[in-house]
């Protein structure tokens, strides 16, 4: 549906913006870090190059955290929008339930309920824009049932309303449930279309996938550089230090990506050498770390550069596909609306023609009455 | 087909919105010269441009390193040139001392002169640039040559990597250049010559001439090695500069607009928007509501 496509696109746009090329973006930070490691390998004993390498490593950590937060904002935003849409659905369900009762009462009394039906149709369309529902006409009571995808009744013809409720997982993800007759059912998986479905699909699909790839990339970079740095020796002759804080698990790795306190503020501790007897000019460990820029250490066999490009293209294709989907759905909606209007909407010219015809008929009827009155008058005058 | 009032206004709204969006997009492209700002603008081009940007950054860093290494090797070459001149002068003096009928006093003066040249050669061997000894190998904590000419550095060669997979030697250990790790190294040879001149032993001095010649040859050979390394650095710098340039050009081709096309698109989009505005002003058409009845 148009609502589903628009919501899906809106939810993914945040990822697109987070990965856009910028001076302080993840790509630029990675490039600067790799270049600084290469410079360090050429000048391992120079204080300036050591300090620069630490600074670029710190900026890379900041870029990872910043990007991860942007991805988290996209997920949080999707959850918030689901919550808002559920409230909007519930508000309309209450109104539909009320309209059901009023329509039934009016039609039982023999009154015309067209306006009420139109209002109810508008409310149903607004609900359908948010959740996948089907409408079932009741018996002759004039009421309708509104069934959620999977058969769960949101509204009965008698006007009973079973509102949707929100649940919150430990990670903040929103779920949707429905209660009826004391039984609570999780209907999150049933929300496969509508704007709520679009937000959920983005949250659990595109956003989750992008976040997983980002975390894996951060984890792989930290682990690979730490392995080499721990094996190397700093200018102080001490080894066994990591370059980044060790990261225990892939999940959340991008947030946890941080320059190690063991080296932060201590350029002399950067492990550029492999053995202490050749300090300070020994650059063999620095060369090995510089080589990681093109080594297949990320995402199961890609270089870091290739892995980041893969992440950006995946996000790009997802957002582009969502945009196309939204455009297509809007075009389809426009066409359907046009067909609907073709049958039921008003053409002012058409109504003017009808009005002119009715006016003429009325004028003709008036003339008949006038003529009959004149004839009777003449008849009366004859008898006198 | 029935054309309803609602359909007319909906169509007007949609056409105006689309024309305006196209005009704004064209304006943005002309304004910053880019057609790809975010991954979704063109995912393939964005990803390729990202990789090219990374390679360009590495290539530029590599070019700078090759340039710095070339500069350092240039100092080494200058130093070896000076060392060669010193040894040539020393040889001339020694030849004069052993082939001319000179007395003890004159030989003593030659000994002093050769000793002075030996000290100059020590200064050349201990030359440093920006706090780094040129001929110390990987040792930088102390001068490569002690006052007696013994070598304190190591034989390690230092490598740089201007480009992934392109490892290049960037130094010449002093032991290789001056032969200081050998019994007949140049400093030992000069010291022997000085001692023998002071002892008025021209035959012994004559015997050291071969070692002096060998030392001079070693210096010339070392200059050849340094020259070859400098050529390699120049080649590396040229290759990496070219690679960086090409990567930048290809990245620009992928992500930037063609100015002429962009200007043409902007004009077209603006005209379309103006036409949509003009059409909207003429709608709604005058119908029977205004004219009839």
Interface residues (C-beta under 8 A of the other chain):
Chain A: X16 X17 X19 X20 X21 X27 X28 X30 X31 X32 X34 X35 X38 X39 X41 X42 X43 X45 X46 X278 X279 X280 X281 X282 X283 X287 X290 X291 X293 X294 X305 X306 X308 X309 X310 X312 X313 X314 X315 X316 X317 X319 X320 X323 X334 X337 X338 X341 X342 X343 X345 X346 X347 X348 X349 X350 X352 X353 X355 X356
Chain B: X1 X2 X3 X4 X5 X6 X7 X10 X14 X37 X38 X39 X40 X41 X42 X43 X44 X46 X47 X48 X49 X50 X51 X53 X54 X55 X57 X58 X60 X61 X62 X64 X65 X68 X69 X130 X132 X136 X137 X138 X139 X140 X141 X154 X156 X158 X159 X160 X161 X164 X165 X167 X170 X287 X288 X289 X292 X293
